[in-house]
Structures are given as C-alpha cells and as structure tokens.
Amino acid sequence: MRAFKEIPPLEPGDHLTREEFERRYEAMPGLKKAELLEGVVYMDPQLPAYALKTINGVPPLEHGDRLTRDEFERRYDAMPNLKKAELIEGIVHMGSPVRHKSHGKPHSLFTTLLTTYSLSTPGTDFSDNATTRFDPDNDPQPDCFLRIEEEYGGQSSVNAKDYLEGAPELIVEIASSSASHDLHTKKQVYRRHRVREYIVWRTREKAIDWFELERGRYVRVEPDENGIIESKVFPGLRLAVTALLKGDYAAALRELQTGLASTAHKAFVAALAKRKKRKR
C-alpha cells in the first residue's frame, strides 16, 4: 500500500487517535475492514486461502484473537506457510505485506550487522524472525536479535522445541512510524522482560531509536558527535546512525568492522571465554 496524497496507510497494531484513524481509513477506499479498539488499529489479515479453513482440525490464527500461548503456538505450528505472527499481551498480531525499501532492506541490513558481529564474537548468538517465549501471554517474533548464549552467562536459552526461552539481550524492530506497536505495547513487554537494549528503525520518519534498560526503565541513547552509538552490552557493536539514515550502508559496515577491531571488543571476547571456563 502506498500513501494516498501523502496520508500514511493504516497498519495493524498502530496506536492512533480516532481522527487520525478515520483520516487514514478514508484514504484507503479499497480496504475492506479496519477497526480502532482502545486506540489500536485492527485489520483483517491478508491470508492465503488455506488459512480460511481449519487445518487438520486446528483453527487458523486471526489478527486480534485472544489466545493462551499454548493455543497460539498450536495454531501457528499448523500454518507452516505463515511467515510471521506474534502473541503480545495475549493478543495475536499478524504482519501486513512487507515493503522493500521501508522494511525488507533495512531488516536485511540489520541482520547483516548482527550476524557479522556474532560470527566474530564467540559466545554470542543471533536470529532473524525467531519466536521468543517470554511468558504465558507473550510470544514475540522480533525482526532480529543478538544474545549471549546461556553457557556464557546469557539470560535466554533454546528449549527442546527449538524456541528461545527468555529475553535476548538486544532486539531490533523495523517500524514504519512512531504509531507502530513496536514503540508502545511491545516496548513495554520488552522492558518488563529485561531486554537490555532495544533498537527501532522508524523508516517512514527516517529515525533510529536506541533504548538502554536502566533501573527497570528504557532510556533513549543519542549518537555521539560522529553519529555513532556503541552497545554497552556488546562492546564493539558500533552503529553508524547518521550513515544509515543517509543510506550509506557501506559506511555502516565499515564502522562495525572498526568496532570489531577495537580493544573493547577483544576484551569482551576474552571475558566471555572466562565465563564459560568458570561454568565447567
């Protein structure tokens, strides 16, 4: 969907005023159904035909359903062709079609950065769109994350069903705007479960938000005079914010390589190795 006369499209999960909801809805005459409930946008999911029927007797997931985690996972497992669904505070959220420049490309870039960092940092782990089990009401599926492995002192682990249990140390979400639930409900869930660093790239608004968890609250981190933010949890993970927002992705990769060559990163790798030795 494209903006109509510069009016942003509705997105499932957006937090909007009634006036803004109606303005966007009126600008999308081809949209069949959208609702504003408690300030949150709900839209009919655009699902393939197989999802309109039960699958081996299991009902399909529907955007806005209130489910237990067990039931959510049962229905999700029965829909192998469904790319992304999340359970946030007991409510099912299903993504709209993904655009290239506003989501797919920045998502791929962050995946590249986190993958490069993790492969250079033994004791860390990464993933893209993996379901994470937080509590009975929350099974988020972050765009990508970086974590410290359990045997190296991390706060999450992989269970027997290959789901991540607990919160990774760092999560990245790609959002279209500040109205996205990534900066509202999900942010509160991540804070409550102690995701130590949370990054949101608001692509339509050309902004990147980096939050650090301090004393149970998220504090926004600003770039330094060179437009760089470096992770406190993962030393050497340097994000060239200004370069990213200008579309200079090569510069962002070079900045990461600078961080990986730093003494801080080497010290972190050594510290992780010692943690594992102590656990043996």
Residue pairs with C-beta under 8 A, 6 or more apart in sequence:
1 9
1 28
1 96
1 97
2 9
3 9
3 27
4 27
4 28
5 27
7 23
7 24
7 27
8 24
8 176
8 177
8 204
9 24
9 27
9 28
10 21
10 24
10 25
10 28
10 31
10 34
10 41
10 43
11 41
11 43
11 96
11 176
11 179
11 180
12 41
12 42
12 43
12 45
12 63
12 93
12 94
12 95
12 96
13 40
13 41
13 93
13 180
13 181
13 185
14 40
14 41
14 177
14 179
14 180
14 181
15 39
15 40
15 41
15 179
15 180
15 181
15 184
16 24
16 36
16 39
16 41
16 179
17 39
18 36
20 179
21 34
21 36
21 41
25 31
25 34
28 34
31 43
32 44
33 43
33 44
34 41
34 42
34 43
34 44
35 41
35 42
35 43
36 42
37 64
40 181
40 185
42 63
42 64
43 63
43 96
44 63
45 51
45 62
45 63
45 94
46 96
46 97
47 60
47 82
47 94
48 81
50 79
50 81
51 60
51 61
51 79
51 82
52 60
53 60
54 60
55 78
55 79
56 78
58 74
58 75
58 78
59 75
60 75
60 78
60 79
61 72
61 75
61 76
61 79
61 82
61 85
61 92
61 94
62 92
62 94
63 92
63 93
63 94
64 91
64 92
65 91
65 92
66 90
66 91
66 92
67 75
67 87
67 90
67 92
68 90
68 136
69 87
69 133
69 135
69 136
69 137
69 138
69 139
72 85
72 87
72 92
72 139
73 131
73 139
76 82
76 85
76 131
79 85
82 94
83 95
83 129
84 94
84 95
84 129
84 141
85 92
85 93
85 94
85 95
85 141
86 92
86 93
86 94
86 131
86 139
86 140
86 141
87 93
87 137
87 138
87 139
87 140
88 137
88 138
88 140
88 181
88 185
88 186
88 189
89 137
89 138
89 185
89 189
90 137
90 138
93 181
98 104
101 203
102 174
102 176
102 203
102 204
103 174
103 176
103 203
106 174
106 201
106 203
106 244
107 128
107 143
107 144
107 174
109 244
109 249
109 252
110 143
110 144
110 172
110 174
110 199
110 201
111 126
111 128
111 144
112 253
113 237
113 239
113 252
113 253
113 256
114 126
114 144
114 145
114 146
114 170
114 172
115 126
116 253
116 256
116 260
117 124
117 126
117 146
117 234
117 236
117 237
117 256
117 259
117 260
118 124
118 125
118 126
118 146
120 260
120 265
121 234
121 236
121 260
121 265
121 268
121 269
121 272
122 269
122 272
122 273
123 148
123 149
123 151
123 152
123 269
123 272
123 273
123 275
123 276
124 146
124 147
124 148
124 149
124 152
124 234
124 272
125 146
125 147
125 148
125 149
125 154
126 144
126 145
126 146
126 147
127 144
127 145
127 164
127 168
128 143
128 144
129 141
129 142
129 143
129 144
130 141
130 142
130 145
130 163
130 164
131 139
131 140
131 141
131 163
131 164
132 139
132 140
132 141
132 142
132 145
132 156
132 163
132 164
132 165
132 166
132 167
132 168
133 139
133 159
133 163
133 164
133 165
133 166
134 140
134 166
134 167
134 189
134 193
135 193
138 189
138 193
140 186
140 189
140 190
142 168
142 171
142 172
142 173
143 172
143 173
143 174
144 171
144 172
145 168
145 170
145 171
145 172
146 168
146 169
146 170
146 234
146 237
147 154
147 155
147 156
147 164
147 168
147 169
147 170
148 154
148 155
148 169
148 233
148 272
150 156
150 157
150 158
151 276
151 279
152 272
152 275
152 276
153 272
153 275
153 279
154 168
154 169
155 166
155 167
155 168
155 169
155 194
156 164
156 165
156 166
156 167
156 168
156 169
157 164
157 165
157 166
158 164
158 165
159 165
166 193
167 190
167 193
167 194
167 195
168 195
169 195
169 196
169 197
169 233
169 234
170 195
170 196
170 197
170 198
170 199
170 231
170 233
170 234
170 237
171 190
171 195
171 197
171 198
171 199
172 199
172 200
172 201
173 180
173 182
173 186
173 198
173 199
173 200
173 201
174 200
174 201
174 203
175 182
175 183
175 200
175 201
175 202
175 203
176 202
176 203
176 204
177 202
177 204
177 205
178 202
178 205
180 200
180 202
182 200
183 200
183 202
183 209
187 198
187 200
187 211
187 218
190 198
191 198
191 213
191 216
191 217
191 218
194 213
195 213
196 212
196 213
196 233
197 210
197 211
197 212
197 213
197 231
197 232
197 233
197 234
198 210
198 211
198 213
198 218
199 208
199 209
199 210
199 211
199 239
200 208
200 209
200 211
201 207
201 208
201 209
201 244
202 208
202 209
206 245
207 245
208 239
208 241
208 244
208 245
209 220
210 220
210 221
210 229
210 239
210 241
211 218
211 219
211 220
211 221
212 218
212 219
212 221
212 232
213 219
221 229
222 229
223 229
223 241
223 242
226 242
227 240
227 241
227 242
227 243
228 238
228 239
228 240
228 241
228 242
228 255
229 238
229 239
229 241
230 236
230 237
230 238
230 239
230 259
231 237
231 238
231 239
234 268
235 259
235 262
235 264
235 265
235 267
235 268
236 259
236 260
236 262
236 264
236 265
236 268
237 256
237 259
238 255
238 256
238 258
238 259
239 252
239 255
239 256
240 248
240 251
240 252
240 254
240 255
240 256
243 249
243 251
243 252
243 255
244 252
259 265
